[in-house]
Amino acid sequence: MNRKKLIQEIFRKTNFDTYLEIGCSKGKSFLPVRCKTKIAVDPDFKITRTRKLLWFIKNPYNVNCKYFEETSDDFFRLRVDLLNSCETLDVVLVDGLHTFRDSLNDVLNSLNYLNPNGIIIIHDCLPPDNTSAMPAMLFPNLEEQNVEGWTSEWYGDVWKSIIYLRSNFPELLDVSVIDSDYGLGIVRIKNKIDGKLKIDEKSFNAIDQMTYKEMIESKESVLNLKSSDYARKIIEEISAHNN
Ligand SMILES: C[S@@+](CC[C@H](N)C(=O)[O-])C[C@H]1O[C@@H](n2cnc3c(N)ncnc32)[C@H](O)[C@@H]1O
């Protein structure tokens, strides 16, 4: 199951009505979503006017979607009124800047507005090789440097956010990764969260030292890796609470 199917299935099987996508690009995962309130955030959208018009016809829910051409940090700083006016965010896709810090900030900021029965999906939590998993600082130079194994695909070190969330909030959050579509991180609320969750720099720095090789060697346990079947289980659980 890939991210597009997972998101569409969740909306098909529940009465959820609010979707936020951080990092939207051409709208491949965003435009097919069918729900009342759709919000997309990206500092550099790649959806052409024609594509938008075509998708109005294919999916009428696109007529009312809201686009914010800005970074996710700016979005969460500037759009507090809008976020408070949505009752809650039901489904969030975190697929923006593929760094440890940005993906973690995106998750923590989204949690402030998440429906207690909602879900955050984080794309690219299990990159296929070391080169595509390079931290962002190294990424801009990889192409020029003729790095062995470089294929122009970059997933970054988003996987560290999974480890951070699992080690820092085991009582509050249920966190796992579905072994599909380059790793679909799943975050759900286990127990009520009081106040805003903040990044603990000491823990962040310790996890930041971890290498891709170390993560791969123990991926089942550190990522709480699950097979594709787990996606069906999650959909069933969420829909049992929402119908
Ligand atoms: C991999 S693409 C998203 C793909 C899309 N979600 C899909 O499934 O088709 C990543 C996007 O993140 C955007 N991005 C980069 N930095 C960002 C930031 N700080 N906040 C939000 N989005 C960002 C990029 O412009 C790019 O369009």
The ligand as an SDF file (V2000), in Angstrom:
LIG
                    3D

 27 29  0  0  0  0  0  0  0  0999 V2000
    8.7540   14.9530   -2.2850 C   0  0  0  0  0  0  0  0  0  0  0  0
    7.9600   16.4580   -2.6250 S   0  0  0  0  0  0  0  0  0  0  0  0
    6.3080   16.1780   -2.1030 C   0  0  0  0  0  0  0  0  0  0  0  0
    5.5740   15.1480   -2.9170 C   0  0  0  0  0  0  0  0  0  0  0  0
    4.0860   15.0240   -2.6630 C   0  0  0  0  0  0  0  0  0  0  0  0
    3.7120   14.9460   -1.2830 N   0  0  0  0  0  0  0  0  0  0  0  0
    3.5960   13.7510   -3.3560 C   0  0  0  0  0  0  0  0  0  0  0  0
    3.3200   12.7620   -2.6920 O   0  0  0  0  0  0  0  0  0  0  0  0
    3.5140   13.7860   -4.5820 O   0  0  0  0  0  0  0  0  0  0  0  0
    8.6050   17.4980   -1.3970 C   0  0  0  0  0  0  0  0  0  0  0  0
    8.0920   18.9200   -1.4410 C   0  0  0  0  0  0  0  0  0  0  0  0
    8.4500   19.5510   -0.2250 O   0  0  0  0  0  0  0  0  0  0  0  0
    8.5720   20.9190   -0.4970 C   0  0  0  0  0  0  0  0  0  0  0  0
    9.3080   21.5890    0.5730 N   0  0  0  0  0  0  0  0  0  0  0  0
   10.6320   21.8760    0.6550 C   0  0  0  0  0  0  0  0  0  0  0  0
   10.9050   22.5420    1.7830 N   0  0  0  0  0  0  0  0  0  0  0  0
    9.7330   22.6690    2.4600 C   0  0  0  0  0  0  0  0  0  0  0  0
    9.3580   23.2660    3.6950 C   0  0  0  0  0  0  0  0  0  0  0  0
   10.2690   23.8530    4.4790 N   0  0  0  0  0  0  0  0  0  0  0  0
    8.0550   23.2330    4.0710 N   0  0  0  0  0  0  0  0  0  0  0  0
    7.1240   22.6120    3.2920 C   0  0  0  0  0  0  0  0  0  0  0  0
    7.4300   22.0260    2.1040 N   0  0  0  0  0  0  0  0  0  0  0  0
    8.7120   22.0510    1.6930 C   0  0  0  0  0  0  0  0  0  0  0  0
    9.2950   20.9600   -1.8450 C   0  0  0  0  0  0  0  0  0  0  0  0
    9.0770   22.1990   -2.4980 O   0  0  0  0  0  0  0  0  0  0  0  0
    8.6720   19.7750   -2.5640 C   0  0  0  0  0  0  0  0  0  0  0  0
    7.6430   20.1750   -3.4280 O   0  0  0  0  0  0  0  0  0  0  0  0
  1  2  1  0
  2  3  1  0
  2 10  1  0
  3  4  1  0
  4  5  1  0
  5  6  1  0
  5  7  1  0
  7  8  2  0
  7  9  1  0
 10 11  1  0
 11 12  1  0
 11 26  1  0
 12 13  1  0
 13 14  1  0
 13 24  1  0
 14 15  1  0
 14 23  1  0
 15 16  2  0
 16 17  1  0
 17 18  1  0
 17 23  2  0
 18 19  1  0
 18 20  2  0
 20 21  1  0
 21 22  2  0
 22 23  1  0
 24 25  1  0
 24 26  1  0
 26 27  1  0
M  CHG  2   2   1   9  -1
M  END
$$$$
